[in-house]
Amino acid sequence: MSGEDDAEQVLLADDYGVRWPLWTEGEPAAEDRFALTAPVRRRLRAWAAEFNTSYHHMTGWPRREQMERHRAEGIELYRALRAELVGVRVRFAYWEVNIDGVADEGDELVLGG
């Protein structure tokens, strides 16, 4: 195989208690694993912090607008990571779609893979 199949891969995804939302080989990546600009690093930490603060494991987001803002920032972070991590296959998985106890699986999103 060659090309994208051989490229290093990183996944942007939230998980409970995780402060750095980048994953490699199914494990959280170390914050210094990838050379990212300070603004993108700050945004990644803020994005994960919002999830950890606001997304309840049983009921999800309190409001749809909050989920939509969070997902939109995730998409923008995915784009920023693709621009900064040349030669790395970047993926984005958004599973956190419960809103006030109701899951809308139509809102789930996977980009880059």
LUMPA-919674 format. One record per residue: y negated, z negated, x of N, C-alpha, C, O in turn. Coordinates in steps of 0.05 Angstrom, whole numbers, padded with zeros to 5 digits. Each point is the difference from the previous one (the first is absolute). Example, Ala and Ser with C-alpha at 12.3 -4.5 7.8 and 13.67 -1.06 7.14 Angstrom:
% LUMPA-919674
<site n_c2="00114" n_c3="-00156" n_c1="00264" ca_c2="-00024" ca_c3="00000" ca_c1="-00018" c_c2="-00024" c_c3="00000" c_c1="00018" o_c2="00000" o_c3="-00013" o_c1="00021"/>
<site n_c2="-00021" n_c3="00027" n_c1="-00028" ca_c2="-00024" ca_c3="-00001" ca_c1="00016" c_c2="-00022" c_c3="-00014" c_c1="-00015" o_c2="-00022" o_c3="-00004" o_c1="00010"/>
//
This chain:
% LUMPA-919674
<site n_c2="00023" n_c3="00000" n_c1="00017" ca_c2="-00023" ca_c3="00000" ca_c1="-00017" c_c2="-00025" c_c3="00000" c_c1="00018" o_c2="00001" o_c3="-00008" o_c1="00023"/>
<site n_c2="-00023" n_c3="00017" n_c1="-00035" ca_c2="-00024" ca_c3="-00001" ca_c1="00015" c_c2="-00024" c_c3="-00003" c_c1="-00019" o_c2="00004" o_c3="00000" o_c1="-00024"/>
<site n_c2="-00027" n_c3="-00002" n_c1="00035" ca_c2="-00025" ca_c3="-00001" ca_c1="-00016" c_c2="-00002" c_c3="-00027" c_c1="-00014" o_c2="00003" o_c3="-00021" o_c1="00013"/>
<site n_c2="-00010" n_c3="00022" n_c1="-00039" ca_c2="-00006" ca_c3="-00024" ca_c1="-00015" c_c2="00024" c_c3="-00019" c_c1="-00001" o_c2="-00004" o_c3="-00025" o_c1="-00002"/>
<site n_c2="00029" n_c3="00035" n_c1="00002" ca_c2="00023" ca_c3="-00017" ca_c1="-00001" c_c2="00003" c_c3="-00018" c_c1="00024" o_c2="00010" o_c3="-00022" o_c1="-00001"/>
<site n_c2="-00020" n_c3="00031" n_c1="00024" ca_c2="00001" ca_c3="-00015" ca_c1="00025" c_c2="-00024" c_c3="-00018" c_c1="00004" o_c2="00000" o_c3="-00017" o_c1="00017"/>
<site n_c2="-00021" n_c3="00020" n_c1="-00033" ca_c2="-00024" ca_c3="-00016" ca_c1="00003" c_c2="00004" c_c3="-00029" c_c1="-00006" o_c2="00016" o_c3="-00007" o_c1="-00017"/>
<site n_c2="-00031" n_c3="-00010" n_c1="00031" ca_c2="00000" ca_c3="-00028" ca_c1="-00007" c_c2="-00010" c_c3="-00002" c_c1="-00029" o_c2="-00017" o_c3="00016" o_c1="-00008"/>
<site n_c2="00027" n_c3="-00036" n_c1="-00007" ca_c2="-00008" ca_c3="-00003" ca_c1="-00028" c_c2="-00012" c_c3="-00027" c_c1="-00005" o_c2="00007" o_c3="-00020" o_c1="00013"/>
<site n_c2="-00026" n_c3="00020" n_c1="-00031" ca_c2="-00013" ca_c3="-00025" ca_c1="-00008" c_c2="-00003" c_c3="00001" c_c1="-00031" o_c2="-00008" o_c3="00021" o_c1="-00011"/>
<site n_c2="00013" n_c3="-00043" n_c1="-00002" ca_c2="-00003" ca_c3="-00002" ca_c1="-00029" c_c2="-00023" c_c3="-00020" c_c1="-00006" o_c2="00000" o_c3="-00022" o_c1="00011"/>
<site n_c2="-00018" n_c3="00031" n_c1="-00028" ca_c2="-00021" ca_c3="-00018" ca_c1="-00011" c_c2="00010" c_c3="-00010" c_c1="-00026" o_c2="00004" o_c3="00015" o_c1="-00019"/>
<site n_c2="00000" n_c3="-00041" n_c1="00017" ca_c2="00010" ca_c3="-00012" ca_c1="-00025" c_c2="-00005" c_c3="-00030" c_c1="00000" o_c2="00002" o_c3="-00013" o_c1="00021"/>
<site n_c2="-00008" n_c3="00002" n_c1="-00044" ca_c2="-00003" ca_c3="-00029" ca_c1="-00003" c_c2="00027" c_c3="-00014" c_c1="-00002" o_c2="00020" o_c3="00013" o_c1="-00008"/>
<site n_c2="-00020" n_c3="-00038" n_c1="00014" ca_c2="00022" ca_c3="-00018" ca_c1="-00007" c_c2="-00010" c_c3="-00028" c_c1="00000" o_c2="-00020" o_c3="-00006" o_c1="00013"/>
<site n_c2="00033" n_c3="-00011" n_c1="-00027" ca_c2="-00009" ca_c3="-00028" ca_c1="-00004" c_c2="-00002" c_c3="-00014" c_c1="00027" o_c2="00019" o_c3="00000" o_c1="00016"/>
<site n_c2="-00042" n_c3="-00012" n_c1="-00010" ca_c2="-00004" ca_c3="-00016" ca_c1="00023" c_c2="-00005" c_c3="00015" c_c1="00026" o_c2="-00004" o_c3="-00011" o_c1="00021"/>
<site n_c2="00004" n_c3="00038" n_c1="-00023" ca_c2="-00004" ca_c3="00017" ca_c1="00024" c_c2="-00030" c_c3="00005" c_c1="00003" o_c2="-00013" o_c3="00010" o_c1="-00019"/>
<site n_c2="00002" n_c3="-00017" n_c1="00042" ca_c2="-00029" ca_c3="00004" ca_c1="00005" c_c2="-00007" c_c3="00026" c_c1="00012" o_c2="-00023" o_c3="00009" o_c1="-00001"/>
<site n_c2="00043" n_c3="00005" n_c1="00013" ca_c2="-00004" ca_c3="00026" ca_c1="00013" c_c2="00019" c_c3="00020" c_c1="-00014" o_c2="00024" o_c3="-00002" o_c1="00005"/>
<site n_c2="-00034" n_c3="00020" n_c1="-00021" ca_c2="00017" ca_c3="00016" ca_c1="-00018" c_c2="00012" c_c3="00025" c_c1="00012" o_c2="00005" o_c3="00020" o_c1="-00014"/>
<site n_c2="-00001" n_c3="-00019" n_c1="00040" ca_c2="00013" ca_c3="00023" ca_c1="00013" c_c2="00028" c_c3="-00008" c_c1="00008" o_c2="00005" o_c3="-00022" o_c1="00010"/>
<site n_c2="00014" n_c3="00040" n_c1="-00015" ca_c2="00028" ca_c3="-00005" ca_c1="00004" c_c2="00013" c_c3="00022" c_c1="00018" o_c2="-00007" o_c3="00024" o_c1="-00003"/>
<site n_c2="00024" n_c3="-00032" n_c1="00020" ca_c2="00016" ca_c3="00019" ca_c1="00016" c_c2="00029" c_c3="-00009" c_c1="-00002" o_c2="00006" o_c3="-00023" o_c1="00004"/>
<site n_c2="00012" n_c3="00042" n_c1="-00008" ca_c2="00029" ca_c3="-00006" ca_c1="-00001" c_c2="00006" c_c3="-00023" c_c1="-00019" o_c2="00018" o_c3="-00016" o_c1="00007"/>
<site n_c2="-00032" n_c3="00014" n_c1="-00029" ca_c2="00006" ca_c3="-00020" ca_c1="-00020" c_c2="-00010" c_c3="-00028" c_c1="00006" o_c2="00005" o_c3="-00019" o_c1="-00015"/>
<site n_c2="-00020" n_c3="00016" n_c1="00036" ca_c2="-00011" ca_c3="-00026" ca_c1="00009" c_c2="-00031" c_c3="00002" c_c1="00002" o_c2="-00010" o_c3="00022" o_c1="00005"/>
<site n_c2="-00004" n_c3="-00044" n_c1="-00009" ca_c2="-00029" ca_c3="00001" ca_c1="00004" c_c2="-00006" c_c3="00007" c_c1="00029" o_c2="00012" o_c3="-00010" o_c1="00019"/>
<site n_c2="-00031" n_c3="00028" n_c1="-00015" ca_c2="-00008" ca_c3="00009" ca_c1="00027" c_c2="-00019" c_c3="-00021" c_c1="00011" o_c2="-00015" o_c3="-00012" o_c1="-00015"/>
<site n_c2="00016" n_c3="00009" n_c1="00041" ca_c2="-00020" ca_c3="-00017" ca_c1="00013" c_c2="-00027" c_c3="00012" c_c1="-00003" o_c2="-00003" o_c3="00025" o_c1="00000"/>
<site n_c2="-00018" n_c3="-00041" n_c1="-00002" ca_c2="-00027" ca_c3="00010" ca_c1="-00004" c_c2="-00009" c_c3="00018" c_c1="00023" o_c2="-00017" o_c3="00018" o_c1="-00004"/>
<site n_c2="00027" n_c3="-00022" n_c1="00027" ca_c2="-00008" ca_c3="00016" ca_c1="00024" c_c2="00018" c_c3="00024" c_c1="00005" o_c2="-00002" o_c3="00013" o_c1="00020"/>
<site n_c2="00021" n_c3="-00008" n_c1="-00038" ca_c2="00019" ca_c3="00022" ca_c1="00004" c_c2="-00013" c_c3="00027" c_c1="00000" o_c2="00008" o_c3="00018" o_c1="00015"/>
<site n_c2="-00029" n_c3="-00014" n_c1="-00030" ca_c2="-00014" ca_c3="00026" ca_c1="-00002" c_c2="-00029" c_c3="-00003" c_c1="00007" o_c2="-00013" o_c3="-00021" o_c1="-00006"/>
<site n_c2="00002" n_c3="00041" n_c1="00020" ca_c2="-00028" ca_c3="00000" ca_c1="00008" c_c2="-00017" c_c3="00008" c_c1="-00024" o_c2="-00002" o_c3="00024" o_c1="-00006"/>
<site n_c2="-00009" n_c3="-00043" n_c1="-00008" ca_c2="-00017" ca_c3="00005" ca_c1="-00023" c_c2="-00028" c_c3="-00010" c_c1="00005" o_c2="-00004" o_c3="-00019" o_c1="00015"/>
<site n_c2="-00015" n_c3="00031" n_c1="-00028" ca_c2="-00028" ca_c3="-00009" ca_c1="00003" c_c2="-00003" c_c3="-00027" c_c1="-00014" o_c2="00015" o_c3="-00007" o_c1="-00018"/>
<site n_c2="-00035" n_c3="-00008" n_c1="00026" ca_c2="-00006" ca_c3="-00026" ca_c1="-00011" c_c2="-00005" c_c3="00002" c_c1="-00030" o_c2="00009" o_c3="-00017" o_c1="-00015"/>
<site n_c2="-00025" n_c3="00037" n_c1="00005" ca_c2="-00004" ca_c3="00002" ca_c1="-00029" c_c2="00026" c_c3="00003" c_c1="-00016" o_c2="00003" o_c3="-00012" o_c1="-00021"/>
<site n_c2="00015" n_c3="00029" n_c1="00031" ca_c2="00025" ca_c3="00004" ca_c1="-00015" c_c2="00017" c_c3="-00026" c_c1="00001" o_c2="00012" o_c3="-00007" o_c1="-00020"/>
<site n_c2="-00012" n_c3="-00006" n_c1="00043" ca_c2="00015" ca_c3="-00026" ca_c1="00002" c_c2="-00011" c_c3="-00020" c_c1="-00021" o_c2="00015" o_c3="-00014" o_c1="-00013"/>
<site n_c2="-00042" n_c3="00012" n_c1="00011" ca_c2="-00012" ca_c3="-00019" ca_c1="-00019" c_c2="00008" c_c3="00008" c_c1="-00029" o_c2="00007" o_c3="-00018" o_c1="-00016"/>
<site n_c2="-00008" n_c3="00043" n_c1="00010" ca_c2="00007" ca_c3="00009" ca_c1="-00027" c_c2="00029" c_c3="-00005" c_c1="-00006" o_c2="00007" o_c3="-00008" o_c1="-00023"/>
<site n_c2="00011" n_c3="00012" n_c1="00042" ca_c2="00028" ca_c3="-00006" ca_c1="-00004" c_c2="00005" c_c3="-00030" c_c1="-00006" o_c2="00014" o_c3="-00007" o_c1="-00019"/>
<site n_c2="-00027" n_c3="-00010" n_c1="00034" ca_c2="00003" ca_c3="-00029" ca_c1="-00004" c_c2="-00012" c_c3="-00007" c_c1="-00028" o_c2="00012" o_c3="-00016" o_c1="-00014"/>
<site n_c2="-00035" n_c3="00027" n_c1="00007" ca_c2="-00012" ca_c3="-00006" ca_c1="-00026" c_c2="00017" c_c3="00009" c_c1="-00023" o_c2="00003" o_c3="-00013" o_c1="-00020"/>
<site n_c2="00009" n_c3="00037" n_c1="00023" ca_c2="00017" ca_c3="00011" ca_c1="-00020" c_c2="00025" c_c3="-00018" c_c1="-00005" o_c2="00007" o_c3="-00006" o_c1="-00023"/>
<site n_c2="00005" n_c3="-00003" n_c1="00045" ca_c2="00023" ca_c3="-00018" ca_c1="-00003" c_c2="-00008" c_c3="-00027" c_c1="-00012" o_c2="00014" o_c3="-00011" o_c1="-00016"/>
<site n_c2="-00037" n_c3="00001" n_c1="00025" ca_c2="-00010" ca_c3="-00026" ca_c1="-00010" c_c2="-00005" c_c3="00002" c_c1="-00030" o_c2="00006" o_c3="-00019" o_c1="-00015"/>
<site n_c2="-00017" n_c3="00041" n_c1="00006" ca_c2="-00005" ca_c3="00002" ca_c1="-00029" c_c2="00026" c_c3="-00001" c_c1="-00016" o_c2="00002" o_c3="-00013" o_c1="-00020"/>
<site n_c2="00019" n_c3="00027" n_c1="00030" ca_c2="00026" ca_c3="-00001" ca_c1="-00013" c_c2="00010" c_c3="-00029" c_c1="00000" o_c2="00009" o_c3="-00010" o_c1="-00021"/>
<site n_c2="-00009" n_c3="-00003" n_c1="00044" ca_c2="00011" ca_c3="-00027" ca_c1="00002" c_c2="-00016" c_c3="-00020" c_c1="-00017" o_c2="00012" o_c3="-00020" o_c1="-00009"/>
<site n_c2="-00037" n_c3="00024" n_c1="00005" ca_c2="-00017" ca_c3="-00018" ca_c1="-00016" c_c2="00002" c_c3="00006" c_c1="-00030" o_c2="00000" o_c3="-00019" o_c1="-00016"/>
<site n_c2="00002" n_c3="00044" n_c1="00009" ca_c2="-00003" ca_c3="00007" ca_c1="-00028" c_c2="00025" c_c3="00009" c_c1="-00015" o_c2="00001" o_c3="-00001" o_c1="-00024"/>
<site n_c2="00020" n_c3="00010" n_c1="00039" ca_c2="00023" ca_c3="00011" ca_c1="-00014" c_c2="00021" c_c3="-00022" c_c1="-00003" o_c2="00011" o_c3="-00010" o_c1="00020"/>
<site n_c2="-00005" n_c3="00002" n_c1="-00044" ca_c2="00019" ca_c3="-00021" ca_c1="-00006" c_c2="00028" c_c3="00013" c_c1="-00002" o_c2="00004" o_c3="00021" o_c1="-00012"/>
<site n_c2="00016" n_c3="-00034" n_c1="00024" ca_c2="00027" ca_c3="00011" ca_c1="00001" c_c2="00012" c_c3="00004" c_c1="-00028" o_c2="00019" o_c3="00016" o_c1="-00003"/>
<site n_c2="-00028" n_c3="-00030" n_c1="-00017" ca_c2="00011" ca_c3="00003" ca_c1="-00027" c_c2="-00017" c_c3="00018" c_c1="-00018" o_c2="00010" o_c3="00015" o_c1="-00016"/>
<site n_c2="-00036" n_c3="-00019" n_c1="00018" ca_c2="-00018" ca_c3="00014" ca_c1="-00019" c_c2="-00016" c_c3="00022" c_c1="00013" o_c2="-00013" o_c3="00015" o_c1="-00015"/>
<site n_c2="00013" n_c3="-00012" n_c1="00041" ca_c2="-00014" ca_c3="00022" ca_c1="00013" c_c2="-00031" c_c3="-00004" c_c1="00001" o_c2="-00009" o_c3="-00023" o_c1="00004"/>
<site n_c2="-00005" n_c3="00044" n_c1="-00007" ca_c2="-00030" ca_c3="-00001" ca_c1="00001" c_c2="-00010" c_c3="-00011" c_c1="-00027" o_c2="00012" o_c3="00005" o_c1="-00020"/>
<site n_c2="-00034" n_c3="-00019" n_c1="00021" ca_c2="-00011" ca_c3="-00010" ca_c1="-00025" c_c2="-00013" c_c3="00022" c_c1="-00017" o_c2="00000" o_c3="-00002" o_c1="-00025"/>
<site n_c2="-00009" n_c3="00024" n_c1="00038" ca_c2="-00013" ca_c3="00022" ca_c1="-00015" c_c2="00007" c_c3="00027" c_c1="00012" o_c2="00004" o_c3="00002" o_c1="00024"/>
<site n_c2="-00003" n_c3="00018" n_c1="-00041" ca_c2="00006" ca_c3="00027" ca_c1="00009" c_c2="-00020" c_c3="00010" c_c1="00021" o_c2="00007" o_c3="00013" o_c1="00019"/>
<site n_c2="-00033" n_c3="-00019" n_c1="-00023" ca_c2="-00021" ca_c3="00009" ca_c1="00018" c_c2="00005" c_c3="-00010" c_c1="00028" o_c2="-00005" o_c3="00014" o_c1="00019"/>
<site n_c2="00015" n_c3="-00038" n_c1="-00017" ca_c2="00005" ca_c3="-00011" ca_c1="00027" c_c2="00023" c_c3="00015" c_c1="00013" o_c2="-00002" o_c3="00006" o_c1="00024"/>
<site n_c2="00023" n_c3="00000" n_c1="-00039" ca_c2="00022" ca_c3="00015" ca_c1="00011" c_c2="-00010" c_c3="00028" c_c1="00009" o_c2="00008" o_c3="00010" o_c1="00021"/>
<site n_c2="-00024" n_c3="00003" n_c1="-00038" ca_c2="-00009" ca_c3="00027" ca_c1="00006" c_c2="-00018" c_c3="00000" c_c1="00025" o_c2="00002" o_c3="00018" o_c1="00017"/>
<site n_c2="-00019" n_c3="-00038" n_c1="-00013" ca_c2="-00016" ca_c3="-00002" ca_c1="00024" c_c2="00017" c_c3="-00005" c_c1="00025" o_c2="-00004" o_c3="00012" o_c1="00021"/>
<site n_c2="00024" n_c3="-00029" n_c1="-00024" ca_c2="00018" ca_c3="-00007" ca_c1="00022" c_c2="00016" c_c3="00025" c_c1="00008" o_c2="00003" o_c3="00006" o_c1="00024"/>
<site n_c2="00007" n_c3="00008" n_c1="-00043" ca_c2="00016" ca_c3="00024" ca_c1="00005" c_c2="-00018" c_c3="00022" c_c1="00013" o_c2="00008" o_c3="00013" o_c1="00019"/>
<site n_c2="-00033" n_c3="-00010" n_c1="-00029" ca_c2="-00018" ca_c3="00020" ca_c1="00011" c_c2="-00007" c_c3="-00007" c_c1="00029" o_c2="-00001" o_c3="00018" o_c1="00017"/>
<site n_c2="-00003" n_c3="-00043" n_c1="-00010" ca_c2="-00005" ca_c3="-00008" ca_c1="00028" c_c2="00025" c_c3="00005" c_c1="00017" o_c2="-00002" o_c3="00008" o_c1="00023"/>
<site n_c2="00026" n_c3="-00012" n_c1="-00035" ca_c2="00024" ca_c3="00007" ca_c1="00015" c_c2="00002" c_c3="00029" c_c1="00006" o_c2="00008" o_c3="00008" o_c1="00022"/>
<site n_c2="-00016" n_c3="00009" n_c1="-00040" ca_c2="00000" ca_c3="00029" ca_c1="00005" c_c2="-00020" c_c3="00007" c_c1="00022" o_c2="00006" o_c3="00016" o_c1="00017"/>
<site n_c2="-00029" n_c3="-00028" n_c1="-00018" ca_c2="-00020" ca_c3="00004" ca_c1="00021" c_c2="00010" c_c3="-00010" c_c1="00027" o_c2="-00005" o_c3="00013" o_c1="00021"/>
<site n_c2="00019" n_c3="-00035" n_c1="-00020" ca_c2="00011" ca_c3="-00010" ca_c1="00025" c_c2="00022" c_c3="00018" c_c1="00010" o_c2="00002" o_c3="00005" o_c1="00024"/>
<site n_c2="00014" n_c3="00006" n_c1="-00042" ca_c2="00020" ca_c3="00019" ca_c1="00008" c_c2="-00013" c_c3="00024" c_c1="00014" o_c2="00010" o_c3="00009" o_c1="00021"/>
<site n_c2="-00031" n_c3="00001" n_c1="-00033" ca_c2="-00015" ca_c3="00023" ca_c1="00012" c_c2="-00011" c_c3="-00008" c_c1="00028" o_c2="00001" o_c3="00016" o_c1="00018"/>
<site n_c2="-00013" n_c3="-00040" n_c1="-00017" ca_c2="-00011" ca_c3="-00009" ca_c1="00026" c_c2="00021" c_c3="-00003" c_c1="00021" o_c2="-00004" o_c3="00008" o_c1="00023"/>
<site n_c2="00027" n_c3="-00018" n_c1="-00030" ca_c2="00022" ca_c3="-00003" ca_c1="00019" c_c2="00010" c_c3="00027" c_c1="00009" o_c2="00006" o_c3="00004" o_c1="00024"/>
<site n_c2="-00004" n_c3="00015" n_c1="-00042" ca_c2="00009" ca_c3="00027" ca_c1="00008" c_c2="-00020" c_c3="00013" c_c1="00020" o_c2="00008" o_c3="00014" o_c1="00018"/>
<site n_c2="-00034" n_c3="-00020" n_c1="-00022" ca_c2="-00020" ca_c3="00011" ca_c1="00018" c_c2="00001" c_c3="-00013" c_c1="00027" o_c2="-00004" o_c3="00013" o_c1="00021"/>
<site n_c2="00010" n_c3="-00039" n_c1="-00020" ca_c2="-00001" ca_c3="-00015" ca_c1="00025" c_c2="00026" c_c3="00000" c_c1="00015" o_c2="00001" o_c3="-00002" o_c1="00025"/>
<site n_c2="00021" n_c3="00005" n_c1="-00039" ca_c2="00027" ca_c3="-00001" ca_c1="00013" c_c2="00012" c_c3="00028" c_c1="00003" o_c2="00020" o_c3="00006" o_c1="-00012"/>
<site n_c2="-00033" n_c3="00009" n_c1="00029" ca_c2="00010" ca_c3="00028" ca_c1="00004" c_c2="00028" c_c3="-00002" c_c1="00013" o_c2="00004" o_c3="-00015" o_c1="00019"/>
<site n_c2="00014" n_c3="00031" n_c1="-00030" ca_c2="00027" ca_c3="00001" ca_c1="00010" c_c2="00019" c_c3="-00021" c_c1="-00013" o_c2="00023" o_c3="-00001" o_c1="00006"/>
<site n_c2="-00034" n_c3="-00016" n_c1="-00023" ca_c2="00015" ca_c3="-00021" ca_c1="-00014" c_c2="00003" c_c3="00009" c_c1="-00029" o_c2="-00020" o_c3="00008" o_c1="-00013"/>
<site n_c2="00044" n_c3="-00010" n_c1="00002" ca_c2="00004" ca_c3="00007" ca_c1="-00028" c_c2="-00007" c_c3="-00025" c_c1="-00017" o_c2="00013" o_c3="-00020" o_c1="00002"/>
<site n_c2="-00035" n_c3="00023" n_c1="-00017" ca_c2="-00010" ca_c3="-00022" ca_c1="-00017" c_c2="00010" c_c3="00003" c_c1="-00028" o_c2="-00002" o_c3="00022" o_c1="-00012"/>
<site n_c2="00012" n_c3="-00043" n_c1="00000" ca_c2="00008" ca_c3="00000" ca_c1="-00028" c_c2="-00014" c_c3="-00023" c_c1="-00014" o_c2="-00008" o_c3="-00020" o_c1="00012"/>
<site n_c2="00005" n_c3="00023" n_c1="-00038" ca_c2="-00013" ca_c3="-00021" ca_c1="-00017" c_c2="00017" c_c3="-00004" c_c1="-00024" o_c2="00006" o_c3="00020" o_c1="-00014"/>
<site n_c2="00001" n_c3="-00045" n_c1="00008" ca_c2="00016" ca_c3="-00006" ca_c1="-00024" c_c2="-00015" c_c3="-00021" c_c1="-00016" o_c2="-00007" o_c3="-00021" o_c1="00010"/>
<site n_c2="00001" n_c3="00028" n_c1="-00035" ca_c2="-00015" ca_c3="-00019" ca_c1="-00017" c_c2="00018" c_c3="-00007" c_c1="-00024" o_c2="00004" o_c3="00016" o_c1="-00018"/>
<site n_c2="00007" n_c3="-00040" n_c1="00019" ca_c2="00019" ca_c3="-00009" ca_c1="-00021" c_c2="-00013" c_c3="-00021" c_c1="-00018" o_c2="00012" o_c3="-00007" o_c1="-00021"/>
<site n_c2="-00034" n_c3="-00005" n_c1="00029" ca_c2="-00012" ca_c3="-00023" ca_c1="-00013" c_c2="-00016" c_c3="00008" c_c1="-00025" o_c2="-00024" o_c3="00000" o_c1="00000"/>
<site n_c2="00039" n_c3="00007" n_c1="-00022" ca_c2="-00012" ca_c3="00012" ca_c1="-00023" c_c2="00002" c_c3="-00017" c_c1="-00025" o_c2="-00007" o_c3="00009" o_c1="-00022"/>
<site n_c2="00016" n_c3="-00034" n_c1="00024" ca_c2="-00001" ca_c3="-00018" ca_c1="-00023" c_c2="-00028" c_c3="-00008" c_c1="-00006" o_c2="-00015" o_c3="-00007" o_c1="00018"/>
<site n_c2="00008" n_c3="00007" n_c1="-00043" ca_c2="-00027" ca_c3="-00008" ca_c1="-00009" c_c2="00004" c_c3="-00019" c_c1="-00023" o_c2="00009" o_c3="00007" o_c1="-00021"/>
<site n_c2="-00017" n_c3="-00032" n_c1="00026" ca_c2="00002" ca_c3="-00021" ca_c1="-00020" c_c2="00028" c_c3="-00001" c_c1="-00012" o_c2="00003" o_c3="-00003" o_c1="-00024"/>
<site n_c2="00017" n_c3="00005" n_c1="00041" ca_c2="00027" ca_c3="-00004" ca_c1="-00008" c_c2="00014" c_c3="00026" c_c1="-00010" o_c2="00024" o_c3="-00002" o_c1="-00007"/>
<site n_c2="-00038" n_c3="00024" n_c1="00007" ca_c2="00012" ca_c3="00025" ca_c1="-00009" c_c2="00001" c_c3="00020" c_c1="00023" o_c2="-00021" o_c3="00006" o_c1="00012"/>
<site n_c2="00045" n_c3="00005" n_c1="-00007" ca_c2="00002" ca_c3="00020" ca_c1="00022" c_c2="-00004" c_c3="00028" c_c1="-00011" o_c2="00010" o_c3="00007" o_c1="-00021"/>
<site n_c2="-00026" n_c3="00008" n_c1="00035" ca_c2="-00004" ca_c3="00028" ca_c1="-00007" c_c2="00010" c_c3="00016" c_c1="00023" o_c2="-00016" o_c3="00007" o_c1="00018"/>
<site n_c2="00042" n_c3="00000" n_c1="-00018" ca_c2="00012" ca_c3="00013" ca_c1="00023" c_c2="-00012" c_c3="00028" c_c1="00005" o_c2="00004" o_c3="00011" o_c1="00021"/>
<site n_c2="-00018" n_c3="00000" n_c1="-00041" ca_c2="-00014" ca_c3="00025" ca_c1="00004" c_c2="-00022" c_c3="-00002" c_c1="00020" o_c2="-00010" o_c3="00021" o_c1="00009"/>
<site n_c2="00001" n_c3="-00045" n_c1="-00003" ca_c2="-00021" ca_c3="-00005" ca_c1="00019" c_c2="00010" c_c3="-00002" c_c1="00028" o_c2="-00016" o_c3="00000" o_c1="00019"/>
<site n_c2="00043" n_c3="-00002" n_c1="-00015" ca_c2="00010" ca_c3="-00002" ca_c1="00027" c_c2="-00006" c_c3="00026" c_c1="00016" o_c2="-00004" o_c3="00021" o_c1="-00012"/>
<site n_c2="00002" n_c3="-00024" n_c1="00038" ca_c2="-00009" ca_c3="00023" ca_c1="00016" c_c2="00013" c_c3="-00001" c_c1="00027" o_c2="00002" o_c3="-00021" o_c1="00012"/>
<site n_c2="00007" n_c3="00044" n_c1="-00002" ca_c2="00010" ca_c3="00003" ca_c1="00027" c_c2="-00012" c_c3="00025" c_c1="00012" o_c2="00001" o_c3="00022" o_c1="-00012"/>
<site n_c2="-00014" n_c3="-00025" n_c1="00035" ca_c2="-00012" ca_c3="00022" ca_c1="00014" c_c2="00012" c_c3="00003" c_c1="00028" o_c2="00007" o_c3="-00020" o_c1="00012"/>
<site n_c2="-00005" n_c3="00044" n_c1="-00003" ca_c2="00009" ca_c3="00005" ca_c1="00027" c_c2="00029" c_c3="-00001" c_c1="00005" o_c2="00009" o_c3="-00003" o_c1="00023"/>
<site n_c2="00007" n_c3="00005" n_c1="-00044" ca_c2="00028" ca_c3="-00001" ca_c1="00007" c_c2="00019" c_c3="-00002" c_c1="-00021" o_c2="00024" o_c3="00000" o_c1="00006"/>
//
